[in-house]
Amino acid sequence: MSSKTGMTGEDVDLRRQAFLRRVDLEHTFRMAKHTLGWTRPKLRTPEAADRWTWLVVAHTRLRLTREAASVLRRPWEKPAEPARLTDRFTMRA
């Protein structure tokens, strides 16, 4: 036994390593929140924080799917024959 709590040396080492790893995790979350823009607004209520979180999630999903959606036909465009690709469609892809 290495402490008054009854933990062995291995237990103490494991907890020390977990404590040191905590710093890495905190910085990772802080940088992720900063990158996503979560730290920009000055939110005063938990409800506003929830709305902002969903807005950030929606914006991120739209950004991630923008490239995949660029090859789809727009609702106002006429359907094209599969064998014919227009210049505009080819440039979009």
LUMBA-504443 format. One record per residue (C-alpha): residue number from 1; residue in one letter; x, y, z. Coordinates in Angstrom, 2 decimals. Example, Ala and Ser with C-alpha at 12.3 -4.5 7.8 and 13.67 -1.06 7.14 Angstrom:
LUMBA-504443
+-----+---------+---------+---------+---------+
! num ! residuo !    east !   north !      up !
+-----+---------+---------+---------+---------+
!   1 !       A !   12.30 !   -4.50 !    7.80 !
!   2 !       S !   13.67 !   -1.06 !    7.14 !
+-----+---------+---------+---------+---------+
end
This chain:
LUMBA-504443
+-----+---------+---------+---------+---------+
! num ! residuo !    east !   north !      up !
+-----+---------+---------+---------+---------+
!   1 !       M !    0.00 !    0.00 !    0.00 !
!   2 !       S !    1.31 !    3.39 !   -0.94 !
!   3 !       S !   -1.28 !    5.73 !    0.51 !
!   4 !       K !   -3.79 !    6.10 !    3.31 !
!   5 !       T !   -6.63 !    5.38 !    0.87 !
!   6 !       G !   -5.51 !    1.80 !    0.38 !
!   7 !       M !   -4.53 !    2.24 !   -3.26 !
!   8 !       T !   -1.59 !    0.31 !   -4.61 !
!   9 !       G !    1.26 !    1.94 !   -6.49 !
!  10 !       E !   -0.33 !    0.87 !   -9.78 !
!  11 !       D !   -3.60 !    2.58 !   -8.82 !
!  12 !       V !   -1.78 !    5.78 !   -7.96 !
!  13 !       D !    0.14 !    5.70 !  -11.27 !
!  14 !       L !   -3.07 !    5.08 !  -13.21 !
!  15 !       R !   -4.80 !    8.04 !  -11.58 !
!  16 !       R !   -1.77 !   10.28 !  -12.14 !
!  17 !       Q !   -1.73 !    9.37 !  -15.85 !
!  18 !       A !   -5.48 !   10.05 !  -16.10 !
!  19 !       F !   -4.98 !   13.44 !  -14.46 !
!  20 !       L !   -2.22 !   14.34 !  -16.94 !
!  21 !       R !   -4.38 !   13.15 !  -19.87 !
!  22 !       R !   -7.22 !   15.41 !  -18.68 !
!  23 !       V !   -5.24 !   18.48 !  -19.77 !
!  24 !       D !   -5.02 !   17.13 !  -23.34 !
!  25 !       L !   -8.74 !   16.47 !  -23.42 !
!  26 !       E !   -9.62 !   19.92 !  -22.11 !
!  27 !       H !   -7.50 !   21.58 !  -24.79 !
!  28 !       T !   -9.02 !   19.35 !  -27.48 !
!  29 !       F !  -12.55 !   20.33 !  -26.49 !
!  30 !       R !  -11.61 !   24.00 !  -26.20 !
!  31 !       M !  -10.09 !   24.03 !  -29.69 !
!  32 !       A !  -13.06 !   22.14 !  -31.16 !
!  33 !       K !  -15.49 !   24.63 !  -29.64 !
!  34 !       H !  -13.41 !   27.52 !  -30.97 !
!  35 !       T !  -13.15 !   26.00 !  -34.47 !
!  36 !       L !  -16.91 !   25.40 !  -34.66 !
!  37 !       G !  -17.63 !   28.97 !  -33.58 !
!  38 !       W !  -19.29 !   27.94 !  -30.34 !
!  39 !       T !  -17.35 !   30.52 !  -28.33 !
!  40 !       R !  -18.40 !   33.58 !  -30.37 !
!  41 !       P !  -21.82 !   34.44 !  -28.95 !
!  42 !       K !  -22.43 !   35.80 !  -25.49 !
!  43 !       L !  -25.25 !   33.53 !  -24.39 !
!  44 !       R !  -27.22 !   34.38 !  -21.28 !
!  45 !       T !  -29.61 !   31.46 !  -20.91 !
!  46 !       P !  -29.34 !   27.69 !  -21.28 !
!  47 !       E !  -32.07 !   27.82 !  -23.94 !
!  48 !       A !  -30.01 !   30.25 !  -26.02 !
!  49 !       A !  -27.00 !   27.94 !  -25.68 !
!  50 !       D !  -29.11 !   25.02 !  -26.92 !
!  51 !       R !  -30.36 !   27.02 !  -29.91 !
!  52 !       W !  -26.82 !   28.14 !  -30.75 !
!  53 !       T !  -25.56 !   24.55 !  -30.49 !
!  54 !       W !  -28.18 !   23.31 !  -32.95 !
!  55 !       L !  -27.38 !   26.20 !  -35.28 !
!  56 !       V !  -23.68 !   25.30 !  -35.22 !
!  57 !       V !  -24.52 !   21.63 !  -35.86 !
!  58 !       A !  -26.78 !   22.52 !  -38.81 !
!  59 !       H !  -24.20 !   24.87 !  -40.32 !
!  60 !       T !  -21.46 !   22.25 !  -39.99 !
!  61 !       R !  -23.61 !   19.59 !  -41.66 !
!  62 !       L !  -24.44 !   21.95 !  -44.52 !
!  63 !       R !  -20.76 !   22.77 !  -45.00 !
!  64 !       L !  -19.81 !   19.09 !  -45.03 !
!  65 !       T !  -22.49 !   18.15 !  -47.58 !
!  66 !       R !  -22.03 !   21.13 !  -49.90 !
!  67 !       E !  -19.60 !   19.30 !  -52.19 !
!  68 !       A !  -21.77 !   16.19 !  -52.43 !
!  69 !       A !  -24.83 !   18.28 !  -53.30 !
!  70 !       S !  -23.04 !   20.27 !  -55.99 !
!  71 !       V !  -23.52 !   17.50 !  -58.58 !
!  72 !       L !  -27.26 !   17.17 !  -57.99 !
!  73 !       R !  -29.80 !   18.73 !  -60.33 !
!  74 !       R !  -31.39 !   21.88 !  -58.93 !
!  75 !       P !  -35.20 !   21.89 !  -58.57 !
!  76 !       W !  -35.53 !   24.63 !  -61.20 !
!  77 !       E !  -33.35 !   22.84 !  -63.78 !
!  78 !       K !  -34.88 !   20.61 !  -66.43 !
!  79 !       P !  -34.05 !   16.92 !  -66.13 !
!  80 !       A !  -31.29 !   16.01 !  -68.59 !
!  81 !       E !  -30.90 !   12.77 !  -70.46 !
!  82 !       P !  -28.41 !   10.53 !  -68.68 !
!  83 !       A !  -26.26 !   10.26 !  -71.82 !
!  84 !       R !  -25.89 !   14.04 !  -72.19 !
!  85 !       L !  -23.95 !   16.12 !  -69.74 !
!  86 !       T !  -24.04 !   19.86 !  -70.12 !
!  87 !       D !  -21.02 !   22.09 !  -69.65 !
!  88 !       R !  -22.58 !   23.63 !  -66.56 !
!  89 !       F !  -23.18 !   20.21 !  -64.99 !
!  90 !       T !  -19.65 !   19.08 !  -65.84 !
!  91 !       M !  -18.15 !   22.24 !  -64.33 !
!  92 !       R !  -20.20 !   21.71 !  -61.17 !
!  93 !       A !  -18.98 !   18.14 !  -60.75 !
+-----+---------+---------+---------+---------+
end
